[in-house]
């Protein structure tokens, strides 16, 4: 690869290191998050409360010079609270309708506890996620580039939540599981945030133009035909696997190949390896597999199915 590519890869690695100053002990999660951004996709982050999801997303926006906004989803949140609404504005005695843009008009939109919003409000995010635009009062408004929705959901508090429909979960390129840090990492977190310096400063190391260039370079990363076919066959086998009621769509095949390219680029390699496909199989597929009643009763999870298919 050329020197220009090497320079961008080095800056992306520095960006990961900067985020790691605040987010300790989540190297795999950070890798998946950067893979998703390089692949120009949306991510769903799932974990118990208090594991730093909001801080992580905000910090990623800081180090990449992207405009950040946060939407706290609640059952009374209206679609217009997200997309924006028309208001009457007076100027020199004249009144006119103007569109007041909502929080979705940012580069990085954190949709916190997305499953607490009603289906109608969730649908307002669907157009933004898929079409990168918002329609309000008959007018269409383009969203800024680059644009990502990084949503969170809590798996343990299901009271007052609305399960995401399959059409919406399929729009998330990755579903990232954020687990508890190990003892050493948790000790470091306590030391950092209970010491004299309660705020950890990070440096902006990547511009949005450089990020856009990186996204274009990711698509140019070559993948061998047999690896591409292996990724496609893996997705197709989810539709026939034991215990699976509905398997992954062709959108998953595209996501698996593209994120494998992004992981290779992130690690400074000039081609995709089998390890890239295997590493991204679960994050790409786990939210696109719907298990049957018997499989759920037996305690199987989508990750179990994916692991069996990989073997």
Buried (B, 14 or more C-beta within 10 A) or exposed (E): BEEEBEEBBEBBBBBBBBBBBBBBBBEBBBBBBBBBBBBBBBBBBBBEEEBBBBBBBBBBBBBBBBEBBBBBBBEEBEBBBBBBBBEEEEEEEEEEEEBEBBBBBBBBBBBBBBBBBBEEBBBBBBBBBEEBEBEBEEEEBEBBEBBBBBBBBBEEEEEEBBEBEEEBBBBBBBBBBBEEBEEEBEEEBEEBBEEEEEEBEBEEBBEBEBBEBBBEBBEEBEBEEEBBEBBBEBBBBBEEBEBBEEBBBEBBBBBBBBBBBBBBBBBEBEEBBEEBBBBBBBBBBBBBBBBBEEBEEEEBEBBBBBEEBEE
